[in-house]
Amino acid sequence: MKLLIKLFISTLGLALLLTGCQTKTINVDIKSDVDSLSYALGVNIAASMEQNNFEDINLIALAKGLQDAYGEKEGVMTNEEAVAYIRGYMTKENERKATEAMEEGEKFLEENAGKEGVIVDSTGLQYKVIEEGDGPKPKATDMVRVHYHGTLVDGTVFDSSVERGEPAEFPLNGVIRGWTIGVQKMNVGSKYMFYIPSDLAYGANPRPGGAIRPNETLIFEVELLDILEEEE
């Protein structure tokens, strides 16, 4: 098995080096089990890097690191040093993204607050009435049924029951504070826009997945469809 991996790494390193540029396409015939496993390992490594939000990767340096490690050669870093470097790099990147998201959000909210129809309440939540319903208003402890469409300030969609074609149901006190505060302002049948500062959203510790950065301001279009009775 180790020989197979060494062959895979050596082939990968040679192929990348021969291209002279990591942006060129590498053509490899997948004919044998070794070929398929080698390709699968490459796909798996790429998926792991994408999952960890590594955006800029030098594939030639990556191949060299793999080749040195599996060839048991003395490289630029030991495995322990590599792990420490990756952790430090990710910490710096998270801090950079958090600062960037905070600055973008503050700028957006400052400009948005002056737009026609936008209301800012005492918590900092901004909202706009699109359509006013005539049903009852929910309490924080109520279960509600809603349709929603969530985007970042740049318009990127990160979650949408509208796109899924299925309303969501949840206890109003079991979601982010911006929702708990905002939806209580709505009558059933209403549709509002909510502009939620990061401290009323996921803050510095957003949910996993990478779609939402730390300190991200979130925008939701929310339609309150119903207040659900508790099951006995």
C-alpha positions in Angstrom: 0.0 0.0 0.0 2.8 2.4 0.9 4.5 1.6 -2.4 1.2 2.4 -4.2 0.9 5.8 -2.4 4.6 6.6 -3.2 3.9 5.9 -6.9 0.8 8.1 -6.7 2.7 11.0 -5.1 5.7 10.6 -7.5 3.4 10.6 -10.5 1.4 13.6 -9.2 4.6 15.6 -8.4 6.1 14.8 -11.8 2.9 15.6 -13.7 2.5 18.9 -11.9 6.1 19.8 -12.5 6.0 18.9 -16.2 3.1 21.2 -16.7 5.2 24.2 -15.7 2.0 25.8 -14.4 -0.6 24.6 -12.0 -3.4 26.1 -14.1 -2.8 23.7 -16.9 -4.9 20.5 -17.3 -3.2 17.2 -16.4 -4.3 14.3 -18.7 -4.1 10.9 -17.1 -5.6 7.7 -18.3 -7.6 5.9 -15.6 -7.2 2.2 -16.6 -6.3 0.2 -13.5 -7.3 -0.2 -9.9 -4.1 1.7 -8.9 -5.0 4.5 -11.3 -8.6 4.7 -9.8 -7.4 4.6 -6.2 -4.7 7.3 -6.9 -7.3 9.5 -8.6 -9.7 8.9 -5.7 -7.0 10.0 -3.2 -6.5 13.2 -5.1 -10.2 13.9 -5.2 -10.4 13.2 -1.4 -7.5 15.6 -0.6 -9.1 18.3 -2.7 -12.5 17.8 -1.0 -10.8 18.1 2.4 -9.0 21.3 1.4 -12.3 22.8 0.1 -14.1 21.7 3.3 -11.5 23.6 5.4 -11.9 26.7 3.1 -8.3 26.7 1.8 -8.9 29.1 -1.1 -5.4 29.6 -2.5 -3.3 26.5 -2.9 0.0 26.0 -4.8 -0.5 22.5 -6.2 3.2 22.1 -7.0 4.2 22.9 -3.4 1.4 20.5 -2.2 2.8 17.7 -4.4 6.3 18.4 -3.2 5.2 18.1 0.5 3.4 14.8 -0.2 6.4 13.5 -2.1 8.9 14.4 0.6 6.7 13.0 3.4 6.0 9.7 1.7 9.6 9.5 0.4 10.8 9.9 4.0 13.0 12.8 2.9 13.9 15.7 5.1 11.6 18.5 3.9 11.0 22.1 4.8 8.8 21.0 7.7 8.2 18.0 9.9 4.7 16.8 10.3 4.4 18.4 13.8 5.6 21.7 12.3 3.2 21.4 9.4 0.2 20.8 11.8 1.2 23.8 13.9 1.6 26.0 10.7 -1.8 24.9 9.4 -3.5 25.7 12.8 -1.8 29.1 12.9 -2.7 29.9 9.3 -6.3 29.0 9.9 -6.5 31.1 13.0 -5.1 34.1 11.1 -7.5 33.5 8.2 -10.5 33.3 10.5 -9.5 36.5 12.2 -9.0 38.2 8.9 -12.4 37.0 7.6 -14.1 38.0 10.8 -12.7 41.5 10.7 -13.6 41.8 7.0 -17.2 40.6 7.6 -17.6 43.0 10.5 -16.4 46.0 8.5 -18.6 45.1 5.5 -21.6 44.5 7.8 -21.2 47.8 9.7 -20.9 49.7 6.4 -23.9 48.0 4.9 -26.1 48.6 8.0 -25.1 52.3 8.2 -26.1 52.9 4.6 -29.2 50.7 4.8 -30.5 52.5 7.9 -31.1 55.6 5.8 -33.1 53.9 3.1 -36.8 54.5 2.7 -39.0 52.2 4.7 -36.2 50.7 6.8 -36.9 50.8 10.6 -34.1 50.4 13.2 -35.2 49.1 16.6 -33.4 49.5 20.0 -31.5 46.2 19.6 -30.0 47.3 16.3 -32.2 45.1 14.2 -33.2 46.7 10.9 -36.5 45.7 9.2 -38.8 46.7 6.4 -42.4 45.8 5.9 -43.1 44.3 2.4 -46.6 43.2 3.2 -48.6 43.6 6.4 -50.9 40.7 7.4 -53.9 40.9 9.6 -53.4 37.7 11.7 -52.2 37.4 15.3 -48.6 38.1 16.3 -46.5 35.2 17.8 -44.8 35.2 21.2 -41.2 34.1 21.7 -42.4 30.7 23.0 -44.6 30.0 20.0 -44.0 27.5 17.2 -44.2 29.2 13.8 -44.4 28.2 10.2 -42.5 30.5 7.8 -41.0 30.8 4.4 -37.7 32.6 4.2 -34.8 33.5 1.9 -31.5 34.2 3.5 -28.6 36.1 1.8 -25.3 37.7 2.8 -24.8 41.5 2.1 -23.3 40.7 -1.2 -26.4 38.8 -2.3 -25.0 35.3 -1.8 -27.8 32.9 -0.9 -26.9 30.7 2.1 -30.3 29.2 3.0 -33.8 29.4 1.5 -37.0 27.5 2.3 -38.4 29.3 -0.8 -35.9 27.6 -3.1 -36.5 24.2 -1.4 -40.2 24.7 -1.9 -41.1 23.7 1.7 -41.9 26.0 4.6 -39.9 25.7 7.9 -41.3 25.1 11.3 -39.5 25.9 14.6 -39.9 27.4 18.1 -39.3 31.1 17.8 -37.0 31.1 20.9 -34.9 28.3 19.3 -33.3 30.4 16.5 -31.0 33.4 16.3 -32.0 36.5 18.3 -32.6 38.6 15.2 -35.3 36.1 14.2 -36.8 35.9 17.7 -37.0 39.7 18.0 -38.1 40.3 14.4 -40.8 37.7 13.8 -42.6 38.8 17.0 -43.2 42.1 15.2 -45.1 40.3 12.4 -48.8 39.5 12.1 -49.6 36.1 10.4 -49.8 36.8 6.7 -47.0 39.4 6.8 -43.8 39.5 4.8 -40.8 41.5 6.2 -37.2 42.1 5.3 -34.8 41.7 8.2 -31.3 43.1 8.2 -29.6 41.3 11.2 -26.3 42.5 12.7 -23.8 39.8 13.5 -24.4 40.1 17.3 -28.1 39.2 16.7 -27.1 36.4 14.3 -24.3 33.8 14.7 -21.7 36.3 16.0 -18.0 35.2 16.0 -19.0 31.5 16.0 -21.2 30.9 12.9 -22.7 27.5 12.1 -20.4 25.0 10.4 -20.2 24.7 6.6 -18.3 27.9 5.7 -21.2 29.7 4.0 -21.4 32.3 6.8 -18.2 33.9 8.0 -17.7 35.0 11.7 -19.3 38.4 12.4 -21.4 38.2 9.2 -24.5 40.5 8.8 -27.4 38.5 7.5 -30.4 39.5 5.4 -33.7 37.5 5.4 -37.0 37.9 3.6 -39.5 36.2 5.9 -43.2 35.4 5.4 -45.0 34.4 8.5 -47.5 31.7 7.4 -48.9 30.5 10.7 -48.6 30.1 14.4 -48.8 26.4 15.3 -50.6 25.0 18.3 -48.6 22.9 20.7 -49.2 19.2 20.5 -50.7 17.8 23.6 
